Amino acid sequence: MKFFDDILKENNKYSLKRVIILTSFIFVIYLGSFITISDKILEKEVNRYAIDVFNSILLFLISLLGISETGKKFLNKNVPEENP
């Protein structure tokens, strides 16, 4: 559980952004695996809308990660450094 606490907590509180990122990542992996496996089993192309949903959630995840990293850079840039 320490692994999840380190990933999901920020200042000993759960971060909603991190929880959404982890949940979206797990769902994207699951949905991508389902599309790939059902393609092989059914031997026909999966509904195009399922692939569009996969792409949309993947873009959402990428943009959320980008926003998170950009926020960290701005936060670190705006915090004044202490000189001893």
Secondary structure, 3 states (H helix, E strand, C coil): CHHHHHHHEECCEECHHHHHHHHHHHHHHHHHHHHHHHHHHHCCCCCHHHHHHHHHHHHHHHHHHHHHHHHHHHHHHHCCCCCC
